[in-house]
Amino acid sequence: MRKNIVAGNWKMNKTLSEGIALAKEINEMVSSKENNNVKIILGTPFIHLTEVKKVLSNARISISSQNCAAEAKGAFTGEVSAEMIKSTGIDYVIIGHSERRAYYHENNEILLKKVKQVLANNLTPIFCCGEVLEEREAGIHFEVVRKQLAETIFTLSNEEFSKIVIAYEPVWAIGTGKTATSAQAQEIHKYIRGLIVEKFGQSIANEISILYGGSCNPANARELFANPDVDGGLIGGASLKANDFIEIIYSF
Ligand code: PEP
């Protein structure tokens, strides 16, 4: 059975003390509620990883970084390697967020290198894909997503691929307040799962969690998560407020 996951992406928000306070609040709220079998992930800035880990006592909550270097180590000033991330004791790394693709020119070749670094260090990649508005309007969104996957995580072995979490994030819905409709989300999640069946077989496809991301909030999460191929969400803005994030977690 694949996992239901709600992952927050804090992006470049929260000072260290604000981040610790938010993590503590989420930890307390989750611990005071019944376990609804949702894996919860906090995607914090690098400098928060170790301190946030110290304040989380609930086993359902894990931590993710939002990026890692494509190289293993060496003269890459300002970069943080997957090995360093692993050494903080966290479990997940977001790779290929559309903001990394757009602002830092991370192409499929770079993203595949990053995924390999993440896997080599026994971390779980949360691999993002998704089309921009012009591609959606031109009706080529299926092809765009297929290519993003074909040139990256679909080149992995079955064993490697089975460790991946996928986040489908239509770029036009990220931080815009525009959400894909529940039907649009299901349509493309089903398409992605079909591609996984073709490439890796039904049993692996059944185990891969595919998250939806793009202006997911307490008002629309329930409808989005009710779809058979939507296994949770990657949440930006709404993950910065404990109450909203908790409501989303309890939308299953
Ligand atoms: C994101 O950054 O991955 C995201 C989905 O952001 P938002 O929820 O704010 O649209």
Residues whose N, C-alpha, C, O or C-beta is under 5 A from the ligand:
A	BS01	PEP	N9 A173 I174 G175 T176 G213 G214 S215 C216 L234 I235 G236 G237 A238
